[in-house]
Each structure stands twice: as structure tokens, then as C-alpha cells.
Amino acid sequence: MFRQATTYGKYLLQAKPFKGVEDLNISESLKKVFDKDRTFYSFLALDVVRNKNRMDERVLKVNDLGAGSKSTKRDQRSVKSIADSAVKTKKYAELMFRLVESFQSSTVLELGTSLGITTGYLSKANKDAKVYTLEGASEIANVARENFKLMKLTNVELIEGDFNDTLQSLVGRLDKIDLAYLDGNHRKEATLKYFDWILPKLNDQSIVVVDDINWSAGMKEAWIELVNRKETTLAINLFEMGLLFLDPKLKKEELLVRY
């Protein structure tokens, strides 16, 4: 906890609001992404489902295949505790929506469905997109399916099972990945491995979002390695998560952006 607080303090000292990058098209799209005043009608319906889950006292058996919860190590958790601690906050879920909407990502991959709330933002942002979402915990996946029905999602495919068993076969049947959201396993080795597995289907216009880049020392190391990969050009560090761009026309740099 002390390490994370110290890291966050350094981030606050260095981070600045997004001003732009050299590529004007990317710059304008990112300004839309970071504009919190850009709200959409879909947010209201998504908030209803989020709040419903925050009041759901059902207890689920969680066979956590990742690095575990930030708040508890128990293998039984209530839906409301998951909604409060494991689901992306409204602020960052809306950023994910605007990311898909602004860049018109048509093939979206999410590692770590959780309750499916963030999946809803990814799905609603581009109804012509196809969202593939992977979840390792069976009972959590069942709640996600309930939420998909409530949110009326028609462009989502949920794949249940250990990422080590499901990801490669999924990637094998995809032509491309426009946006990948790496969540669900907060281990350095797993994060780097999954990036390598999806890399063949990434292209110059692809965006990779890495969640919880300061969750642990290992995740911070994973982020630094991904920033320094030859495939990465622009990297945006939001502390909570990081965005990686692979467009070779972009200047190779890491921006610390306050959002």
C-alpha cells in the first residue's frame, strides 16, 4: 500500500492534462476520449445495471485464476462486493466507451469479464462491433450473462474458462483485434504472455489497454516492458491503466496524463 501511495504521489507531480500529440487525427480522437463532458444516453442504462449489482447480496464461489482481488483473498464473494471492488469505476468505464467510439474499434477483446459491466460500455460504444470477452470464474460469468440480457447486448460473445486454455484458440479464429483490454490476471508474466499471444492479430491501428498497471511491482514492471517493446510507439500512462498504440507513424514516447 505504501509503495502504491508513493508511486501515485510521483505520478501526480508529473502527470498533466492531455494536450495532444504530433499526429492530428490521433490527437483529436484522444481529446474526445479524455473529454469527461462527452456523455451518452447509454450511460444511464449502464448505470442502472451497475447500481443493481451494487445491491445484489448473492454470494458466489470465485475460482480466481488471476492474482486475486485487491480487497479480499476469500473464495466466496458477494455480487455487490465484486461490483464495488472489481468492476471498473464509472469514470474509467466511460473512458473505455469513448475509446471504442472515437476510434471505431470493430473487433474488441476483453480479458476479464467480471460482472460484464465494462463489457456493456465496450459493446454500446459501437453496436456494429463484435466484443469477445473471457472470464475464468463460472459463477461470475453467469451473473455477467444476466447483465448482458438486462443491458440488451447483442454483439457480445462470452468465453468461459482459464485464459491459458481459451485465449489462443479465440485469437486463432479472429482476423484482427482493434482494441484489446488486458484485465483479469494481474501478474507480470501473464500480462506479457497474453500480449505476445494477441500480437499476431494486432495492426498499426490497434490499441491495447492494460489495466491496473500500478497494482503491484510486477504489474509496473510489465507496463515498463510493454512501453519499451519495439511494437509500441505512443504509450499513455493514466496510473489506473495504460494505453498502448502501435502506429509506426507516431513518435515513440510515454505520456503521463492526468484524467
Order of alpha helices (4+ residues) and beta strands (2+ residues): alpha-alpha-alpha-beta-beta-alpha-alpha-beta-alpha-beta-alpha-beta-alpha-beta-alpha-beta-alpha-beta-beta-beta
